[in-house]
Amino acid sequence: MSKEFSVADAYGAGRAMFMGLELLVSPGALVPRPETELLGKTALGVLHQMNLPAPRIVDMCCGTGNLACAIAYHVPSALVWASDLTDECVETARRNTSHHGMAERLSVLQGDLFDSLIGLGLDGTIDVVVCNPPYISEKRLEGDRAHLIELEPREAFAAGPYGLSIHMRVLKDAPRYLRRGGILLFEVGLGQDRQVAGLLERSKAFENIRSVSNEAGEGRVVLGQVKTQA
């Protein structure tokens, strides 16, 4: 089954499966991809190791809310804040939050990345930030990846000249909200793992930086821990 067909099929059905959850989908919000389950499972592993009574998670660039809902489902004590920029994504994520009865633990916010969290008193309190950002360069969207935006919104894919503009913005602002020892996890495009790991290293805010590979040996998740000492 091709990606194009699966996207059309999901939109036609109005739903898609992700990490064992049925999620509502609608045009204007990216259909959750099976490959993003690696990010979700890595985040669950991190939370399991933390073993906190009520972990606090932010899902940045939440799209349909697939990661936020999956984490809230698999970690019933979690408090989750999900955020996206567009009306369509926020509306779909809120529908999924209600669909799974998670409104008391999962808040869906709207804004330009971490702007949506300003004033909520979350500074320095978040244990984990997960982010599946756009990561395709503008040039590729005009070339060999142009088919991606036939059915889905351009803003779900476009990430500047190198495909890393959103990663750069998120890693710059995440340390404000993550507690010391908190962890930032990114999904990355094929071949971007070393670049994103390098960005985390150069920021000087993170340690224990590593990538996680899929079954094909491709690095598709990069994570780093906020330094425990200044």
C-alpha positions in Angstrom: 0.0 0.0 0.0 1.5 3.4 -1.0 1.5 6.3 1.4 -0.7 8.3 -1.0 -3.3 5.6 -1.0 -3.2 5.1 2.8 -3.6 8.8 3.3 -6.6 8.9 1.0 -8.0 5.8 2.7 -7.6 7.3 6.1 -9.2 10.6 5.1 -12.0 8.6 3.5 -12.7 6.6 6.6 -12.1 9.6 8.9 -9.9 7.6 11.2 -6.5 5.9 11.5 -4.8 3.6 14.0 -1.7 4.7 16.0 -0.1 2.8 18.8 -3.3 0.7 19.4 -5.6 3.8 19.4 -8.2 4.7 16.9 -7.8 8.3 16.0 -10.0 10.7 14.1 -8.4 12.3 11.1 -9.5 15.1 8.9 -8.0 17.1 5.9 -5.8 19.9 7.2 -4.0 17.7 9.7 -1.4 15.1 8.9 -2.5 11.5 9.0 -0.4 9.7 11.8 2.3 7.6 10.2 3.4 4.1 11.4 7.0 5.3 11.5 6.1 7.8 14.2 5.3 5.0 16.6 9.1 4.7 17.1 9.0 8.2 18.7 6.0 7.3 20.8 7.5 4.0 22.0 10.8 5.7 22.8 9.0 8.3 24.8 7.1 5.6 26.7 10.4 3.9 27.5 11.9 7.2 28.8 8.8 7.7 31.0 9.0 4.1 32.3 12.6 4.7 33.3 11.7 7.9 35.1 9.0 6.1 37.1 7.3 9.3 38.2 3.9 9.3 39.9 2.4 11.9 37.6 4.8 12.7 34.7 4.3 16.0 32.8 4.6 15.8 29.0 4.4 18.3 26.1 3.6 17.2 22.6 4.9 20.0 20.4 3.6 20.1 16.8 0.9 17.7 17.8 -1.1 17.4 14.6 -4.0 15.1 15.3 -2.8 14.7 18.8 -1.7 11.1 18.1 1.4 11.2 20.3 -0.4 13.1 23.1 -3.3 10.7 23.1 -1.1 7.6 22.9 1.1 8.7 25.8 -1.9 9.7 27.9 -3.5 6.3 27.1 -0.4 4.2 27.9 0.5 6.3 31.0 -2.8 6.9 32.8 -1.2 9.1 35.4 0.3 11.5 32.8 -0.6 15.1 32.5 -0.2 16.2 28.8 -0.1 19.5 27.0 -0.4 19.3 23.2 0.2 22.3 20.9 -0.1 23.2 17.2 -0.4 26.3 15.1 -3.3 25.6 12.7 -7.0 25.6 13.4 -7.4 22.3 11.7 -4.8 20.5 13.8 -6.0 22.0 17.1 -9.6 21.1 16.3 -8.7 17.5 15.3 -6.5 17.0 18.4 -9.4 18.3 20.6 -11.8 15.9 19.0 -9.4 13.0 19.7 -9.0 14.1 23.3 -12.7 14.1 23.8 -13.1 10.9 21.8 -10.9 9.1 24.3 -12.2 10.8 27.4 -8.9 12.5 28.2 -9.9 16.1 28.6 -9.1 16.2 32.3 -5.5 15.2 31.7 -4.8 16.4 28.1 -4.9 20.1 27.2 -4.8 21.1 23.5 -3.3 24.6 23.0 -2.9 26.7 19.9 0.1 28.9 19.1 3.5 29.2 17.4 5.4 26.4 19.1 6.1 27.2 22.8 4.2 30.6 22.6 1.1 28.6 23.5 2.6 27.6 26.9 3.5 31.2 28.0 1.8 32.2 31.2 0.7 28.7 32.2 3.3 28.3 35.0 5.0 25.3 33.2 8.5 26.8 33.1 11.0 24.2 34.5 8.3 21.6 35.3 8.1 19.4 32.2 9.6 15.9 32.3 9.4 15.1 28.6 8.9 17.1 25.4 8.1 15.0 22.3 8.1 16.7 18.9 7.4 15.3 15.4 8.0 18.5 13.5 8.0 19.2 9.7 11.4 18.1 8.4 11.4 18.3 4.6 13.2 21.1 2.8 11.3 23.5 0.6 13.4 22.3 -2.4 12.4 18.7 -2.0 8.7 19.7 -1.6 9.0 21.3 -5.0 10.7 18.2 -6.4 10.7 14.6 -5.4 8.4 15.1 -2.4 5.8 17.2 -4.2 3.3 14.3 -4.0 3.1 14.7 -0.2 1.2 17.9 -0.4 -1.4 16.7 -2.9 -3.7 15.6 0.0 -2.1 16.9 3.1 -1.2 20.5 4.3 2.2 21.9 3.2 2.9 23.3 6.7 3.0 19.7 8.0 6.1 19.0 5.9 7.9 22.3 5.0 10.9 23.1 7.3 13.0 25.7 5.6 16.0 25.2 3.2 17.5 22.3 5.1 14.4 20.7 6.7 15.6 21.6 10.2 14.1 25.0 10.9 11.5 23.7 13.4 14.0 21.4 15.2 16.2 24.4 15.7 13.5 26.6 17.1 12.1 23.8 19.4 15.5 22.9 20.9 16.2 26.6 21.6 13.1 27.1 23.6 12.5 23.6 25.2 15.0 24.1 28.0 12.9 26.8 29.4 10.1 24.3 30.1 12.0 21.1 30.7 13.2 20.5 34.3 16.8 19.6 34.8 17.1 16.0 33.7 14.1 16.3 31.5 14.2 14.9 28.0 13.5 16.2 24.5 12.7 13.7 21.8 12.5 14.5 18.1 11.4 12.5 15.1 13.8 13.2 12.2 13.9 12.5 8.5 16.1 10.0 6.9 19.7 11.0 7.2 19.0 13.9 9.6 19.8 12.1 12.8 23.5 13.2 13.0 22.6 16.7 12.1 20.0 17.0 14.8 22.2 15.3 17.3 24.9 17.9 16.4 22.4 20.7 17.0 21.6 19.4 20.4 25.3 19.2 21.2 26.0 22.7 20.0 23.2 24.1 22.1 25.2 23.3 25.2 21.9 22.7 27.1 21.7 18.9 26.6 23.7 15.8 27.5 23.3 12.1 27.0 22.4 12.7 23.3 21.6 9.6 21.2 19.6 8.4 18.3 17.2 5.5 18.0 17.0 3.4 14.9 14.1 1.6 13.3 14.2 -2.0 12.2 16.0 -1.0 9.0 18.8 0.5 11.0 17.8 4.1 10.1 18.1 6.7 12.8 14.6 8.2 13.1 14.5 9.5 16.7 17.0 11.8 18.4 16.9 12.6 22.1 18.8 14.6 24.6 18.6 15.2 28.4 18.7 18.7 29.8 21.9 19.0 31.8 21.4 18.2 35.5 24.0 20.8 36.5 24.5 24.2 35.2 
